[in-house]
Amino acid sequence: MRRNLLKSTSAYKILAKDKSRDSFNHAYLIVCRDGGFLRNYLKDLAKLIMCKDKEYCDDCRLCRLIESEKHSDVTFYPEQGKKIVVADIDDLVDKSYIKPMEESKRLFVLEDMSQANTQAQNKLLKTLEEPPQGVIILMGATSEYKLLPTVKSRVKRLEISPFGENVLYKEYKNAYSDDTRLRLSVGMSGGLESEVERIYNDQSSLDNYNFVIDVLLNLKSSRDVIKYTSKITKNNLDKFIYILQAVLRDVLALNSGGECIILSDKERNAFVARENEFRSGALIGIIDRLKKAELALNFNGNVNMIADDILFGILEEKHKWQKL
């Protein structure tokens, strides 16, 4: 997790402003799609609330204890890898009436309330409505649509939105040495930090990417279809479709003078040199065919037939638009 990214979010800035005014709300809801990093974000926001520094130092005893989830006045729910249950809320309610041991306030952190059932959410309502003195509740949610309206109405909503591709790339480029792998990771991440790290460390994603580039640049005729179809299996077809869509969107951006994230300089030059073969109309046509292939895959279509349709579709779209 790159802390500069969190500090650039509106959620962090609003919470920092509340701290500067010494006017914390009794409860916050942090809406964040990145479930893989949500607990980490909540830890840093907890440090922001509790640390004596202007924002947070990440180095003092208090910050270190929060990082390890061992501070006596900061309680995390649920246990790592589990979902929030009624017993967690019961424990929170009981502890909310205990005075802080070291600090002036008591903080409760709930990792993903969108996974909590209705009974657990209802149990929290009274504490949200009438919180004991000095209690702050910091809730995360990967989706707010599963939260009860009565819960949402009693909290201050903040959001950690997905990050822009260029922002992610600039933030991670000094940490990751393989530029091709990083570009792919960022381009496929959907703006989520956890996905950048997962994809970067997944060799199969890079292998599938190289295969996609090979297909686009070297699929010349129907005779090549058999060669490439044999390399597309039930285990990698979904990744092949997903990566192919991402690469085609990058080439579309290249055609219109926009910025590319995934393609390397060498690959950009290769597509530019063959711009007549990769016209925007052809690219859009291939993307439309890929959407149909996704539907067929979701309905358990035959893998070989779907792969054939995709490869022949690439040839057909390129040929059609070259004739215009």
C-alpha positions as CSV (number, residue, x, y, z in Angstrom):
1,M,0.0,0.0,0.0
2,R,1.3,3.4,-1.0
3,R,0.4,5.9,1.8
4,N,0.7,8.9,-0.5
5,L,-2.3,7.6,-2.5
6,L,-4.5,7.4,0.6
7,K,-3.5,10.9,1.7
8,S,-4.6,12.2,-1.7
9,T,-8.2,10.9,-1.2
10,S,-11.1,13.1,-0.1
11,A,-11.8,10.7,2.7
12,Y,-8.4,11.3,4.2
13,K,-8.5,15.1,3.7
14,I,-12.0,15.4,5.3
15,L,-10.9,13.3,8.3
16,A,-7.7,15.4,8.6
17,K,-9.8,18.6,8.6
18,D,-12.1,17.2,11.3
19,K,-9.0,16.4,13.3
20,S,-7.5,20.0,12.9
21,R,-10.8,21.4,14.2
22,D,-11.0,18.8,16.9
23,S,-14.5,18.0,15.7
24,F,-14.7,14.3,15.0
25,N,-18.0,12.8,14.1
26,H,-19.1,10.0,16.4
27,A,-19.2,7.6,13.4
28,Y,-17.7,7.4,9.9
29,L,-18.5,5.2,6.9
30,I,-15.6,4.7,4.6
31,V,-16.9,3.4,1.2
32,C,-14.1,1.7,-0.7
33,R,-14.3,-0.9,-3.4
34,D,-10.8,-2.2,-2.7
35,G,-11.6,-5.0,-0.3
36,G,-8.1,-6.3,-0.4
37,F,-6.7,-3.1,1.1
38,L,-9.7,-1.9,3.1
39,R,-8.4,-3.0,6.4
40,N,-5.0,-1.3,5.7
41,Y,-6.7,2.0,4.8
42,L,-8.8,1.8,8.0
43,K,-5.6,1.3,10.0
44,D,-4.1,4.4,8.6
45,L,-7.3,6.4,9.2
46,A,-7.3,5.1,12.7
47,K,-3.8,6.4,13.2
48,L,-4.9,9.8,11.8
49,I,-7.7,9.9,14.4
50,M,-5.6,8.8,17.4
51,C,-2.0,10.0,16.7
52,K,-0.8,13.1,18.5
53,D,0.9,14.5,15.4
54,K,-0.9,17.0,13.1
55,E,-1.9,14.1,10.9
56,Y,-0.1,10.9,11.9
57,C,3.6,10.0,12.2
58,D,3.4,6.2,11.6
59,D,6.4,5.8,13.9
60,C,5.3,6.5,17.5
61,R,4.3,3.7,19.9
62,L,0.6,4.5,19.4
63,C,0.8,4.2,15.6
64,R,2.8,1.0,15.8
65,L,0.3,-0.6,18.2
66,I,-2.6,0.4,15.9
67,E,-0.7,-1.2,12.9
68,S,-0.4,-4.4,14.9
69,E,-4.0,-4.1,16.2
70,K,-2.8,-4.2,19.8
71,H,-3.7,-0.7,21.1
72,S,-5.9,-1.0,24.2
73,D,-8.2,1.9,23.1
74,V,-8.5,0.8,19.4
75,T,-10.4,-2.3,18.7
76,F,-10.7,-4.0,15.3
77,Y,-13.6,-6.2,14.1
78,P,-13.7,-8.9,12.9
79,E,-10.7,-11.1,13.2
80,Q,-8.5,-11.2,10.1
81,G,-10.2,-13.1,7.3
82,K,-13.6,-13.3,9.0
83,K,-17.0,-11.5,8.6
84,I,-18.6,-9.3,11.1
85,V,-21.1,-11.2,13.2
86,V,-23.6,-10.3,16.0
87,A,-21.0,-11.4,18.6
88,D,-18.6,-8.7,17.3
89,I,-21.3,-6.0,17.7
90,D,-22.2,-7.2,21.2
91,D,-18.5,-7.0,22.1
92,L,-18.3,-3.4,20.7
93,V,-21.4,-2.3,22.6
94,D,-20.1,-3.7,25.9
95,K,-16.7,-2.1,25.4
96,S,-18.0,1.2,24.4
97,Y,-19.0,1.9,28.0
98,I,-15.5,1.2,29.3
99,K,-13.4,4.4,29.7
100,P,-10.3,4.7,27.5
101,M,-7.2,3.3,29.3
102,E,-4.5,5.6,27.7
103,E,-6.2,8.1,25.4
104,S,-9.0,10.6,25.6
105,K,-11.1,8.7,23.1
106,R,-12.0,5.1,22.3
107,L,-12.0,4.0,18.7
108,F,-13.8,1.0,17.2
109,V,-12.9,-0.1,13.6
110,L,-15.3,-2.4,11.6
111,E,-13.6,-3.7,8.5
112,D,-16.5,-4.4,6.1
113,M,-20.0,-3.7,7.3
114,S,-21.4,-4.6,3.9
115,Q,-20.8,-8.3,4.9
116,A,-22.6,-7.9,8.2
117,N,-26.2,-9.4,8.3
118,T,-29.3,-7.4,9.2
119,Q,-29.3,-8.6,12.8
120,A,-25.7,-7.4,13.4
121,Q,-26.4,-4.0,11.7
122,N,-29.5,-3.5,13.8
123,K,-27.6,-4.3,17.0
124,L,-25.3,-1.3,16.2
125,L,-28.1,1.2,15.8
126,K,-28.5,2.3,19.4
127,T,-24.8,2.9,19.8
128,L,-24.7,4.9,16.6
129,E,-27.7,6.9,17.7
130,E,-26.5,7.5,21.3
131,P,-22.7,6.9,21.4
132,P,-21.0,7.0,24.8
133,Q,-18.8,10.0,25.5
134,G,-15.4,9.8,23.6
135,V,-16.4,6.9,21.4
136,I,-15.7,7.0,17.6
137,I,-16.8,4.2,15.3
138,L,-14.9,3.9,12.0
139,M,-16.7,1.6,9.6
140,G,-15.5,0.3,6.2
141,A,-17.8,-1.0,3.4
142,T,-16.9,-2.3,-0.1
143,S,-20.5,-1.6,-1.1
144,E,-23.0,0.6,0.7
145,Y,-26.0,-0.9,-1.0
146,K,-26.1,-3.8,1.5
147,L,-26.2,-1.4,4.5
148,L,-29.4,-0.6,6.2
149,P,-30.7,3.0,5.5
150,T,-30.9,3.5,9.3
151,V,-27.2,2.7,9.6
152,K,-26.2,5.0,6.7
153,S,-28.3,7.9,8.1
154,R,-26.3,7.9,11.4
155,V,-22.8,8.1,10.0
156,K,-20.6,10.6,8.1
157,R,-20.0,9.1,4.7
158,L,-16.5,9.3,3.2
159,E,-15.2,7.6,0.0
160,I,-11.9,6.2,-1.2
161,S,-12.5,6.1,-5.0
162,P,-10.5,3.9,-7.4
163,F,-7.3,5.7,-8.4
164,G,-6.5,6.8,-11.9
165,E,-4.2,4.6,-13.9
166,N,-1.5,7.3,-14.4
167,V,-1.6,8.1,-10.7
168,L,-1.1,4.5,-9.8
169,Y,1.7,4.0,-12.4
170,K,3.6,7.1,-11.1
171,E,3.3,6.0,-7.5
172,Y,4.4,2.4,-8.1
173,K,7.0,2.8,-10.8
174,N,9.9,3.4,-8.3
175,A,8.9,0.4,-6.3
176,Y,8.5,-2.2,-9.1
177,S,11.4,-2.8,-11.5
178,D,9.5,-4.6,-14.3
179,D,7.9,-1.8,-16.3
180,T,6.0,-4.2,-18.6
181,R,4.5,-6.1,-15.8
182,L,3.7,-2.9,-13.9
183,R,1.9,-1.3,-16.9
184,L,-0.2,-4.5,-17.3
185,S,-1.0,-4.6,-13.6
186,V,-2.1,-0.9,-13.5
187,G,-4.1,-1.2,-16.7
188,M,-6.0,-4.3,-15.4
189,S,-6.4,-3.1,-11.8
190,G,-9.6,-1.2,-12.1
191,G,-7.9,1.5,-10.0
192,L,-7.5,-0.8,-7.0
193,E,-4.1,-1.0,-5.3
194,S,-4.6,-4.6,-4.1
195,E,-5.2,-5.6,-7.7
196,V,-2.0,-3.9,-8.9
197,E,0.0,-5.9,-6.4
198,R,-1.8,-9.2,-7.1
199,I,-1.5,-9.0,-10.9
200,Y,2.1,-7.8,-10.7
201,N,3.0,-10.9,-8.7
202,D,1.0,-13.3,-11.0
203,Q,3.2,-14.7,-13.7
204,S,0.2,-16.1,-15.6
205,S,-1.1,-12.6,-16.2
206,L,2.1,-11.6,-17.9
207,D,2.1,-14.8,-19.9
208,N,-1.4,-14.2,-21.1
209,Y,-0.6,-10.6,-21.9
210,N,2.4,-11.7,-24.1
211,F,0.1,-14.2,-25.8
212,V,-2.5,-11.5,-26.5
213,I,0.2,-9.3,-28.1
214,D,1.4,-12.2,-30.2
215,V,-2.1,-13.0,-31.4
216,L,-2.8,-9.4,-32.4
217,L,0.5,-8.8,-34.2
218,N,1.0,-12.3,-35.8
219,L,-2.5,-13.7,-36.5
220,K,-2.4,-13.3,-40.3
221,S,-4.8,-15.8,-41.8
222,S,-7.2,-18.7,-41.0
223,R,-4.3,-21.1,-41.0
224,D,-2.9,-19.4,-37.9
225,V,-6.2,-19.9,-36.0
226,I,-5.5,-23.6,-35.2
227,K,-2.1,-22.7,-33.8
228,Y,-3.5,-20.1,-31.4
229,T,-6.7,-21.9,-30.5
230,S,-4.6,-24.8,-29.2
231,K,-3.1,-22.5,-26.6
232,I,-6.5,-21.2,-25.3
233,T,-8.0,-23.4,-22.6
234,K,-10.8,-23.4,-20.1
235,N,-8.4,-22.2,-17.5
236,N,-7.1,-19.1,-19.4
237,L,-10.0,-18.1,-21.8
238,D,-11.5,-15.6,-19.3
239,K,-8.1,-13.9,-18.8
240,F,-7.4,-14.0,-22.5
241,I,-10.7,-12.1,-23.2
242,Y,-10.2,-9.6,-20.3
243,I,-6.6,-8.8,-21.3
244,L,-7.4,-8.6,-25.0
245,Q,-10.1,-6.0,-24.2
246,A,-7.7,-4.0,-22.1
247,V,-5.0,-4.0,-24.9
248,L,-7.6,-3.1,-27.6
249,R,-8.7,-0.1,-25.4
250,D,-5.1,1.0,-25.2
251,V,-4.7,0.8,-29.0
252,L,-7.9,2.8,-29.4
253,A,-6.5,5.5,-27.1
254,L,-3.3,5.4,-29.2
255,N,-5.3,5.9,-32.4
256,S,-7.0,9.0,-31.0
257,G,-3.9,10.5,-29.5
258,G,-4.7,9.6,-26.0
259,E,-2.4,8.1,-23.3
260,C,-1.6,4.4,-23.2
261,I,-0.9,2.6,-19.9
262,I,-0.4,-1.1,-20.8
263,L,1.5,-0.9,-24.0
264,S,5.3,-0.5,-23.9
265,D,7.0,1.9,-26.3
266,K,8.1,-1.0,-28.6
267,E,4.5,-2.3,-28.7
268,R,3.1,1.2,-29.4
269,N,5.5,1.6,-32.3
270,A,4.4,-1.8,-33.7
271,F,0.7,-0.9,-33.7
272,V,1.4,2.6,-35.1
273,A,3.4,1.1,-37.9
274,R,0.4,-1.1,-38.8
275,E,-2.3,1.5,-38.2
276,N,-4.2,0.5,-41.4
277,E,-4.6,-3.0,-39.9
278,F,-5.7,-1.7,-36.5
279,R,-8.2,1.0,-37.4
280,S,-10.5,2.2,-34.7
281,G,-13.6,0.7,-36.4
282,A,-11.9,-2.7,-36.4
283,L,-10.9,-2.4,-32.8
284,I,-14.5,-1.5,-31.7
285,G,-15.8,-4.4,-33.8
286,I,-13.5,-6.8,-32.0
287,I,-14.4,-5.5,-28.6
288,D,-18.1,-6.0,-29.4
289,R,-17.4,-9.6,-30.4
290,L,-15.5,-10.1,-27.1
291,K,-18.6,-9.0,-25.2
292,K,-20.6,-11.7,-26.9
293,A,-17.8,-14.2,-26.2
294,E,-18.0,-13.3,-22.5
295,L,-21.7,-14.0,-22.5
296,A,-21.2,-17.3,-24.2
297,L,-18.5,-18.2,-21.6
298,N,-20.8,-17.3,-18.7
299,F,-23.4,-19.7,-20.2
300,N,-20.9,-22.5,-20.3
301,G,-20.3,-22.3,-24.1
302,N,-17.8,-24.6,-25.8
303,V,-14.3,-23.2,-25.1
304,N,-12.9,-24.2,-28.5
305,M,-15.9,-22.7,-30.3
306,I,-15.6,-19.4,-28.4
307,A,-11.8,-19.2,-29.0
308,D,-12.4,-19.9,-32.8
309,D,-15.1,-17.2,-32.9
310,I,-12.7,-14.6,-31.3
311,L,-9.8,-15.4,-33.5
312,F,-11.8,-15.5,-36.7
313,G,-13.6,-12.3,-35.6
314,I,-10.2,-10.5,-35.2
315,L,-9.3,-11.5,-38.8
316,E,-12.7,-10.5,-40.2
317,E,-12.9,-7.1,-38.5
318,K,-9.3,-6.2,-39.6
319,H,-10.0,-7.3,-43.2
320,K,-13.4,-5.5,-43.3
321,W,-11.9,-2.2,-42.2
322,Q,-8.8,-2.5,-44.4
323,K,-11.1,-2.6,-47.4
324,L,-12.8,0.7,-46.5
